[in-house]
């Protein structure tokens, strides 16, 4: 009986150690990395690449909670200032990629008001 208890404990410990670590949230670094293929379009206009639209979809998919959506919004505003993003191109990007963003993409958007 003791060996059965020990075996059960070993299996439980292995399950805990082998369990994937869940990372909560999305970081600005991830947003910037995913959106980097869009930088040329966002600063100069022109064509929107498939890689850019893939990055847009990745960012939108990674933001599932209200808090994560607010983080993405704030990161996008920060990147707009850091990289000299053209606001008109930024606002047009979701449509160009065939996705919907439920808030105005603008430096003036109050990200704390985003609720989902």
Helices and strands as residue ranges (DSSP letters): H 2-18, H 28-35, G 36-38, H 39-44, H 50-62, H 66-83, H 87-97, G 111-113
